[in-house]
């Protein structure tokens, strides 16, 4: 079951592997206005996602010949979302690299898998399970409502105003100088988020969006 892209494939993102992760990536790209070609060896997955994704094809992407038939050389960006079968992930990555795709993202299930992918030339390796585990660990304590790691040691966190800062303006609180984090947004109950300014007064129950090094945002949130 397949629908072929009508637009230039150079403008289309190729997503290989239509499990939960691959389908989530493809669906998000579509919502952001991108064309997506989703490919999976499993016909049932192709059929399940045919109505949700822009274009879908059944193919064994460990095969260079199958990739050539898809027109792999015309794609600038590919996401290899194969996680459960490490051998298939690596063989697919090799075939995509050899086809000359400029930008490749690949899912890794563990550190060893990731190291192999990087060693063969994959520029961007993703560890979705590890990131989800880290996020849950930060949230389940109740000190953070959300945690997003933006880089290896830098994160954005949603938390509440620490008691010691209640009633102070951001200028008075000197959060950046004292805690090494930056408050970028504040949300009052029943109001929308607003950009934080020096004159913004922090109140009990406010939700704060803060940026900073992971250890620093953890320490700041622990005070709430």
C-alpha positions as CSV (number, residue, x, y, z in Angstrom):
1,X,0.0,0.0,0.0
2,X,1.6,3.3,-1.0
3,X,1.2,6.9,-1.9
4,X,4.0,8.5,-3.8
5,X,5.2,12.0,-3.0
6,X,4.2,14.6,-5.6
7,X,6.6,17.3,-4.4
8,X,10.4,17.4,-4.9
9,X,11.9,14.7,-2.7
10,X,14.7,17.0,-1.7
11,X,12.0,18.8,0.3
12,X,10.6,15.6,1.8
13,X,11.9,14.0,5.0
14,X,12.4,10.2,4.8
15,X,11.4,8.3,8.0
16,X,12.4,4.7,8.0
17,X,10.7,2.6,10.6
18,X,7.0,3.2,11.5
19,X,6.9,2.1,15.1
20,X,5.8,4.4,17.9
21,X,8.9,6.6,17.7
22,X,9.0,6.8,13.9
23,X,5.3,7.5,13.6
24,X,5.5,10.2,16.3
25,X,8.4,11.9,14.5
26,X,6.7,11.7,11.1
27,X,3.4,13.0,12.5
28,X,5.1,15.9,14.2
29,X,6.9,16.9,11.0
30,X,3.7,16.8,9.0
31,X,2.0,19.1,11.6
32,X,4.9,21.5,11.1
33,X,4.2,21.6,7.4
34,X,6.8,19.2,6.1
35,X,6.3,16.5,3.5
36,X,7.2,13.0,4.9
37,X,7.7,9.7,3.2
38,X,7.3,6.9,5.8
39,X,8.8,3.5,5.0
40,X,8.6,0.2,6.9
41,X,9.2,-3.5,6.0
42,X,6.1,-4.5,7.9
43,X,3.0,-4.1,5.6
44,X,0.6,-3.9,8.6
45,X,2.5,-0.8,10.0
46,X,2.3,0.8,6.5
47,X,-1.4,0.2,6.4
48,X,-1.9,1.5,9.9
49,X,-0.2,4.8,9.2
50,X,-1.4,5.3,5.6
51,X,-4.2,7.7,6.7
52,X,-2.0,9.7,9.1
53,X,1.2,10.2,7.2
54,X,1.7,12.1,4.0
55,X,3.1,9.2,2.0
56,X,3.9,5.6,2.9
57,X,5.7,2.7,1.3
58,X,6.6,-0.9,2.2
59,X,10.3,-1.7,1.7
60,X,13.2,-3.4,3.3
61,X,15.6,-0.5,3.8
62,X,18.5,-2.7,4.7
63,X,18.7,-3.3,1.0
64,X,20.6,-0.7,-1.1
65,X,18.5,-1.8,-4.1
66,X,15.3,-1.1,-2.2
67,X,16.5,2.3,-1.3
68,X,17.5,3.0,-4.9
69,X,14.0,2.2,-6.0
70,X,12.6,4.6,-3.4
71,X,14.9,7.3,-4.8
72,X,17.1,7.6,-1.8
73,X,19.7,9.7,-3.6
74,X,17.1,12.5,-4.0
75,X,16.5,13.0,-0.2
76,X,18.5,15.5,1.8
77,X,17.2,14.3,5.3
78,X,16.5,10.9,6.7
79,X,15.4,9.6,10.1
80,X,16.2,6.0,10.9
81,X,13.7,5.1,13.5
82,X,14.5,1.4,13.8
83,X,15.3,0.5,17.4
84,X,14.4,-3.1,18.2
85,X,16.5,-4.7,15.5
86,X,20.0,-3.3,16.0
87,X,21.3,-5.2,12.9
88,X,18.6,-3.8,10.7
89,X,19.3,-0.3,12.1
90,X,23.0,-0.5,11.3
91,X,22.6,-2.0,7.9
92,X,20.0,0.7,7.0
93,X,22.2,3.4,8.3
94,X,25.1,2.1,6.1
95,X,22.9,2.0,3.1
96,X,21.6,5.5,3.6
97,X,25.1,6.9,4.2
98,X,26.4,5.2,1.1
99,X,23.5,6.7,-0.9
100,X,24.8,10.2,0.0
101,X,22.0,11.6,2.2
102,X,23.3,14.8,3.7
103,X,21.6,14.8,7.1
104,X,20.8,11.6,9.0
105,X,19.2,11.1,12.4
106,X,19.0,7.7,13.9
107,X,17.4,6.1,17.0
108,X,19.7,4.1,19.3
109,X,18.4,1.7,22.0
110,X,21.5,1.8,24.1
111,X,25.0,3.4,24.3
112,X,26.7,0.6,22.3
113,X,24.2,0.9,19.5
114,X,24.7,4.6,19.5
115,X,28.5,4.3,19.3
116,X,28.3,1.9,16.4
117,X,26.0,4.3,14.5
118,X,28.3,7.2,15.1
119,X,31.4,5.2,14.1
120,X,29.9,4.4,10.7
121,X,29.1,8.1,10.1
122,X,25.6,8.9,11.5
123,X,25.8,12.6,12.6
124,X,22.9,12.7,14.9
125,X,22.0,9.8,17.3
126,X,18.9,9.9,19.5
127,X,18.3,8.0,22.7
128,X,14.5,8.5,23.2
129,X,14.1,5.9,26.0
130,X,17.0,7.4,28.0
131,X,15.7,11.0,27.5
132,X,12.2,9.9,28.6
133,X,13.6,8.1,31.6
134,X,15.5,11.2,32.6
135,X,12.4,13.4,32.2
136,X,10.3,11.1,34.3
137,X,12.9,11.0,37.0
138,X,12.9,14.8,37.2
139,X,9.1,15.1,37.1
140,X,8.0,12.3,39.5
141,X,9.5,14.1,42.5
142,X,6.8,16.8,42.1
143,X,9.4,19.6,42.0
144,X,9.1,20.0,38.2
145,X,6.1,19.9,35.9
146,X,8.2,19.6,32.8
147,X,11.9,19.0,32.0
148,X,13.4,19.3,28.5
149,X,17.1,18.8,28.0
150,X,18.2,21.2,25.2
151,X,21.9,20.1,25.2
152,X,24.0,17.6,27.1
153,X,24.3,19.9,30.2
154,X,21.6,22.5,29.5
155,X,17.8,22.2,30.2
156,X,14.5,24.1,30.2
157,X,12.3,23.4,33.2
158,X,8.8,24.3,34.4
159,X,8.6,24.6,38.2
160,X,6.9,26.8,40.9
161,X,8.2,29.8,42.7
162,X,10.5,29.0,45.6
163,X,9.2,30.3,48.9
164,X,12.2,32.6,49.4
165,X,11.4,34.5,46.2
166,X,7.7,35.1,46.8
167,X,7.0,38.9,46.7
168,X,10.3,39.8,45.1
169,X,10.7,41.3,41.6
170,X,13.2,39.5,39.3
171,X,15.6,42.4,39.7
172,X,15.4,42.0,43.5
173,X,15.6,38.2,43.4
174,X,18.8,38.2,41.4
175,X,18.1,34.6,40.3
176,X,20.8,34.5,37.6
177,X,23.5,35.9,39.9
178,X,22.5,33.7,43.0
179,X,21.4,30.5,41.3
180,X,23.0,30.5,37.8
181,X,19.6,30.1,36.0
182,X,17.4,32.4,34.0
183,X,13.7,32.8,34.4
184,X,12.2,33.4,31.0
185,X,8.5,33.1,31.6
186,X,5.9,33.4,34.4
187,X,2.4,32.0,34.5
188,X,-0.2,33.1,37.1
189,X,-3.2,30.8,37.8
190,X,-5.9,31.2,35.2
191,X,-3.6,33.4,33.1
192,X,-1.3,32.8,30.1
193,X,2.5,32.7,30.2
194,X,4.2,36.1,29.9
195,X,7.8,36.9,29.3
196,X,9.7,37.6,32.5
197,X,11.0,41.1,33.0
198,X,13.1,42.8,35.7
199,X,9.9,44.3,37.1
200,X,8.0,41.0,37.2
201,X,7.0,40.2,40.8
202,X,7.0,36.5,41.7
203,X,4.0,35.2,43.6
204,X,3.2,32.0,45.4
205,X,1.9,29.4,43.0
206,X,3.4,31.0,39.9
207,X,4.7,28.6,37.3
208,X,8.2,29.5,36.1
209,X,10.0,28.6,32.9
210,X,13.7,28.5,33.7
211,X,16.8,27.8,31.6
212,X,20.2,26.7,32.8
213,X,22.7,24.0,33.4
214,X,21.0,20.7,34.4
215,X,22.6,20.7,37.9
216,X,21.7,24.3,38.6
217,X,18.0,24.0,37.5
218,X,17.7,20.8,39.6
219,X,19.0,22.7,42.7
220,X,16.7,25.6,42.0
221,X,13.6,23.4,41.6
222,X,14.5,21.5,44.7
223,X,13.8,24.7,46.7
224,X,10.1,24.7,45.8
